[in-house]
Amino acid sequence: TKVYPMATLGAPPQNNKHKGGRTTLVVGENCTIREGVTMHVGTDSSRGETTIGDNGNFLAYAHIAHDCIVGKNATFANQATLGGHCEIGDNVYIGGLSAVHQFVRVGDNAFLGGCSAFVGDVIPYAIAVGNRASLRGLNIIGLKRAGLPRSEIHTLRKAYKTIFDRSRTVGENIEFAKAEFASSPTAMKIIDFIASRGKRHYAVPSLRAGGGDDADDED
């Protein structure tokens, strides 16, 4: 891992509940941590560790707060910011000047647009953007780069439309989707992500995006 000047790794958490106990920051292999990046240790009132996966690329002045979990192959553009206790999946891109609220989860292969505020969970494979961000479709470019077959991308499109069909409740949509897409591991990752949310808030498609048709073209 390469660490550039003025990065601050392992500083105390910005959390008043922390009482000064010994906690840790763990950074994986082959990461790039650019100028002014800050990554804080965990708190002694929570999981006690902040964890960064392998192959991360953290551009200047990005911030990762206490007790976060960041997966492999993450990219944080300049001044991308995580509040405490966030869980970020593998292959996630977070645009510059964007902020992720504390306790928010972001699924694998999601793309979070720049200058955005994320206050709810973002499902795997999605694109989300905006002030109090909404979903704008699937991250088709990211899925292609990850080598997902075209047939599986089409299945994900269908699953996305089923899950966010406004004519039924989310609970009904999830049950329909479980039955229809049980044979698709990628679709089930989205379904399981939402089903495990409990009472958590999560990002949904904007009215403008409609079911994602205009937001995730493969062109």
C-alpha distance (Angstrom), angle and dihedral (degrees) to the residues before:
residue distance angle dihedral
T1 . . .
K2 3.81 . .
V3 3.80 119.0 .
Y4 3.82 118.5 -166.5
P5 3.83 128.1 -151.0
M6 3.79 121.3 -65.6
A7 3.81 94.8 15.0
T8 3.82 110.9 140.5
L9 3.79 114.8 -149.4
G10 3.79 125.2 -179.8
A11 3.81 99.3 12.1
P12 3.83 117.7 155.1
P13 3.81 116.1 -80.8
Q14 3.80 120.6 -96.9
N15 3.79 91.2 -123.8
N16 3.80 126.4 114.9
K17 3.81 91.6 -150.6
H18 3.79 91.3 65.4
K19 3.80 109.7 100.9
G20 3.77 99.0 -167.2
G21 3.78 99.2 -91.2
R22 3.79 121.3 152.9
T23 3.81 109.7 -83.9
T24 3.78 133.0 158.6
L25 3.78 149.9 -133.0
V26 3.82 116.3 -148.6
V27 3.82 118.4 -164.8
G28 3.81 121.1 -170.9
E29 3.79 130.7 -135.1
N30 3.79 128.8 -73.3
C31 3.80 96.4 17.2
T32 3.80 124.9 149.3
I33 3.81 113.8 -143.3
R34 3.78 111.2 -174.1
E35 3.80 133.6 -157.9
G36 3.79 117.8 -47.7
V37 3.80 97.2 2.8
T38 3.81 113.9 153.1
M39 3.81 125.3 -154.8
H40 3.80 118.6 174.4
V41 3.79 131.6 -156.8
G42 3.81 121.7 -111.0
T43 3.80 125.5 -92.9
D44 3.77 127.0 -103.7
S45 3.82 89.1 -130.1
S46 3.83 93.5 58.3
R47 3.83 136.9 27.9
G48 3.81 91.5 -38.0
E49 3.79 95.4 -138.5
T50 3.79 139.1 79.5
T51 3.80 110.0 -152.7
I52 3.81 128.4 -159.3
G53 3.82 119.5 -172.9
D54 3.80 129.0 -138.1
N55 3.80 125.7 -75.5
G56 3.80 96.7 22.5
N57 3.80 122.3 160.7
F58 3.80 112.5 -154.3
L59 3.80 113.4 -178.8
A60 3.79 126.9 -153.3
Y61 3.81 118.1 -46.3
A62 3.79 96.3 -1.6
H63 3.81 111.9 153.5
I64 3.81 131.0 -148.5
A65 3.77 113.9 -173.1
H66 3.80 131.4 -151.0
D67 3.82 123.4 -57.0
C68 3.81 94.8 9.0
I69 3.79 123.1 146.3
V70 3.81 115.2 -148.7
G71 3.80 118.3 -174.3
K72 3.78 130.9 -142.2
N73 3.80 125.6 -63.6
A74 3.80 94.5 17.8
T75 3.80 120.8 165.5
F76 3.81 119.1 -158.5
A77 3.81 112.1 -175.3
N78 3.81 121.3 -148.6
Q79 3.82 113.4 -46.8
A80 3.81 94.8 -3.0
T81 3.79 105.2 158.9
L82 3.80 136.9 -157.0
G83 3.79 123.4 -163.2
G84 3.79 118.9 -144.5
H85 3.81 124.5 -63.5
C86 3.84 95.7 16.5
E87 3.80 119.9 153.7
I88 3.81 114.9 -148.8
G89 3.81 119.6 -173.5
D90 3.80 130.2 -141.7
N91 3.82 122.6 -67.2
V92 3.82 94.0 15.1
Y93 3.81 121.5 157.2
I94 3.82 119.7 -157.9
G95 3.81 116.4 -168.9
G96 3.77 125.7 -131.5
L97 3.82 121.7 -77.2
S98 3.80 91.3 13.3
A99 3.80 125.2 136.4
V100 3.81 128.7 -153.0
H101 3.82 114.3 -156.4
Q102 3.80 119.7 -124.6
F103 3.83 116.9 -82.7
V104 3.83 93.1 17.1
R105 3.81 118.7 141.4
V106 3.81 122.9 -146.2
G107 3.80 118.0 -165.6
D108 3.80 128.6 -134.2
N109 3.81 118.8 -70.2
A110 3.80 94.4 9.6
F111 3.81 120.6 150.3
L112 3.82 116.5 -146.3
G113 3.79 113.4 -164.1
G114 3.78 125.0 -130.2
C115 3.82 126.3 -93.0
S116 3.82 89.9 22.7
A117 3.81 137.3 132.4
F118 3.80 118.5 -139.7
V119 3.80 114.4 -162.0
G120 3.82 98.2 156.8
D121 3.80 135.6 49.8
V122 3.81 116.9 -81.2
I123 3.80 116.6 -142.1
P124 3.82 122.2 -126.8
Y125 3.82 117.9 -83.8
A126 3.82 94.1 15.1
I127 3.79 135.0 128.3
A128 3.81 113.8 -136.3
V129 3.79 129.3 179.4
G130 3.80 141.7 156.8
N131 3.78 144.2 65.9
R132 3.81 98.8 -54.5
A133 3.77 85.4 8.6
S134 3.79 127.0 -123.7
L135 3.79 130.5 -165.2
R136 3.80 117.1 -90.5
G137 3.80 98.5 -172.3
L138 3.78 134.5 -79.0
N139 3.79 126.6 -31.9
I140 3.81 92.9 -113.7
I141 3.81 95.6 166.1
G142 3.79 91.0 51.2
L143 3.80 91.7 47.9
K144 3.80 91.5 51.4
R145 3.80 90.8 49.2
A146 3.80 88.5 51.2
G147 3.80 89.5 55.6
L148 3.79 98.1 -113.3
P149 3.84 109.5 164.7
R150 3.80 118.3 -111.5
S151 3.81 90.5 -117.7
E152 3.80 91.0 56.8
I153 3.81 91.2 48.3
H154 3.81 89.1 54.5
T155 3.80 89.3 49.7
L156 3.80 89.7 52.1
R157 3.81 90.1 51.5
K158 3.79 90.3 54.6
A159 3.81 92.2 45.9
Y160 3.82 91.3 49.3
K161 3.81 91.5 52.9
T162 3.80 91.7 47.0
I163 3.80 94.4 49.1
F164 3.81 93.5 49.0
D165 3.82 98.7 38.9
R166 3.80 103.2 140.5
S167 3.81 93.6 -153.1
R168 3.81 91.4 74.8
T169 3.79 137.6 38.9
V170 3.79 119.8 -93.4
G171 3.80 90.0 -112.2
E172 3.80 91.3 55.2
N173 3.79 91.5 45.7
I174 3.80 92.0 52.3
E175 3.81 91.7 52.1
F176 3.82 91.0 49.2
A177 3.80 90.3 48.0
K178 3.81 94.0 48.4
A179 3.79 90.0 55.9
E180 3.80 96.8 42.6
F181 3.81 100.7 41.7
A182 3.80 103.0 32.5
S183 3.82 90.8 121.0
S184 3.82 94.1 55.6
P185 3.84 114.1 83.4
T186 3.81 92.2 -167.1
A187 3.80 94.1 50.8
M188 3.80 90.5 45.4
K189 3.81 89.6 53.8
I190 3.82 88.7 62.9
I191 3.80 92.6 42.8
D192 3.81 93.4 49.0
F193 3.82 90.8 45.5
I194 3.82 91.2 57.4
A195 3.81 94.9 38.5
S196 3.82 90.7 55.4
R197 3.79 94.8 51.3
G198 3.82 97.5 94.2
K199 3.79 105.9 -168.4
R200 3.79 94.4 -21.4
H201 3.78 120.8 134.3
Y202 3.79 115.9 -120.2
A203 3.78 136.5 -175.8
V204 3.81 117.9 -95.6
P205 3.83 131.8 -171.3
S206 3.77 116.4 -76.3
L207 3.80 118.0 -117.7
R208 3.78 87.6 -113.0
A209 3.78 91.8 56.4
G210 3.76 90.9 53.7
G211 3.88 102.4 -169.6
G212 3.76 95.0 -23.0
D213 3.84 96.9 -86.2
D214 3.79 94.7 125.3
A215 3.77 95.9 36.7
D216 3.78 105.3 54.9
D217 3.78 107.4 40.1
E218 3.79 114.8 161.6
D219 3.82 92.6 -135.0
